Amino acid sequence: MMKFFLIILISFITACSSVYQSKFDEQIPASSYVGRGTNSGPMLIGALGATGLAVGIAIDQGIAKDFDASIKSHQPSFHIRIQDSLNTLFLGKPFSIEKISFTGVRGNDDLVDANVTFTSEDDEIEHQFELRNIDFNKLKTTPIFWQELELSILEKIKK
């Protein structure tokens, strides 16, 4: 009887450890941002000519770099949680963030929308998550990007 119990126990333990988990690639692509700089472009063009447009684009690129720095600095706190949450959507396949794009909310410079695209390693599965009305300043200094992304993922899983 004891042998039977041990065989069942060993089978149960090895079966649970053999379930494949998705692996979330830790590389984060550079994000893009369209907002404050681009929106001020027409004024800058009026003041600086064609150079004004380039200045507006450079402003947005600088803002995107600030967002990237914050995202990367807070990633370790959320990496495993995001991986575990997305495991069900990617059916055990390795996946990564393909694209992160930020857009300033029209009419409110203090808010940003984000679109995050995840793809499986073999490009068979793709999931997009829209994050709405994120505080611009918090996005530069806090883990709000990861918090909002996690909420968006959990909402999609519930559906």
Salt bridges, closest charged atoms under 4 A:
ASP66 OD2 - LYS140 NZ 3.62
ASP110 OD1 - ARG36 NH2 3.50
ASP113 OD2 - ARG132 NH1 3.10
ASP122 OD2 - LYS93 NZ 3.23
GLU124 OE1 - LYS93 NZ 2.58
GLU130 OE1 - ARG132 NH2 2.58
GLU150 OE1 - ARG81 NH2 2.75
